[in-house]
Amino acid sequence: MNESLLKYKSVLALFFLFMFFGNSLRLIPMASAIGSINPLEVILHLYCLIILTVSMKEFRLFPKLLLLCYSFFVISYLFGSLRVHHLNFVAFTYNIRILLFFITSFAIGLSFKKIFSNNLKQVLDFFLFVFLANVAVAWMIYFIFPESAQLWSFLSLFGIIFNGDPHIHRLLGTLFDPNFFGNLLVLPILFSLYLFEKTNQKKYLLFFIILLLSELFTFSRSSVLGLSIGIFIYYLADIKMILLNQKIKFSLLFSTLALVGVFSALIYFFPEEIERLTERISSITDDDSAKFRLEDFMLAFNLLSQVDVLLFGIGFNFFTFFELTSSSSIDSSILSLLVTLGLPLFILVAISISLWFKNSRPETEEGRDFYNRTFINYLIVSMVICNFNNLLLYPFWFFTFFSIVFYLQLTEREEF
């Protein structure tokens, strides 16, 4: 086997293991504003750094816009250091981790390009394999440990201390969180729809059904909201075509029938689960979890109204600094970034990321179709559901989403 190809395959192998084991290996507590980091993430970061250092020619392709974007995080850190009058190690580690997020995602995207070339289908097949493996384990956990408290006790026997929330009959996956797991599952659901439409292979319809069923069993309100938005946006182009040309694609017909079939089967075979999901959505105003998130929203807006919170410094514990005790974080990626970066830097970060996304738009017709209906679709979904979970700096989301952007950009480079 080609030695160069082998090293990139090893990157994807490590990426697969990281996604597969999820949070189950969070054994090494590191100085970080978001808690402990599992050893596989550390290994993945270090290995990608080594690969890119050896392959300096490819490393030079790292987008300058992202270096500019990261400089805004550094500026935020420096302002935070001025506020607390010392170089806070926790915040420093957090900022280094953000840089590693970018670099590792680039290495994964580069590996996709090296191994699969311009074959987008194979890249999407890889992601479907990753998520279907996660789903298989998630269902095993679901049946063996129907109550998450039982799972936390079992993991403690092996020295894995994970004080997660008490979930009953919810699909957790190895992320041990039904909300984050459900948020991520929207992406492979869109991939399976896209691949079924392009290939008409029935296996992708089967994947769609399996993933859709798994999504619903997370009982995550934010995920159901994201899924609804994603499917609506995906079908919007087909709906327009039906109205204009009065033609219906077979793929659209089959996927719609599958969608109706899954919901009908759930209503018939699992009426209690459907009632439970409906109750979770309808009782949102009385739910403690929703109330806590509302309190965090209000707290974030109150902080943003204070002039002195601007440019506080990302990674710093502003709750301690401002003597706040209501929470340890703000459960909204956008509001959390706004509070810690400050509005000026947040706008600059958003602009640099947006320009980078724009530059990743493929030139081919097939690539543009994927980009508009699937990739940008999931970006919109993520922007909505990240207001309920800190999704945007979550490594499992970041590596998955950003590696796709890097891959799309690298396919347009003449160097390859």
Summary of the structure (lengths in Angstrom):
residues: 416
radius of gyration: 21.6
end to end distance: 19.8
largest distance: 66.8
contacts: 1348
relative contact order: 0.13
helix: 75%
strand: 1%
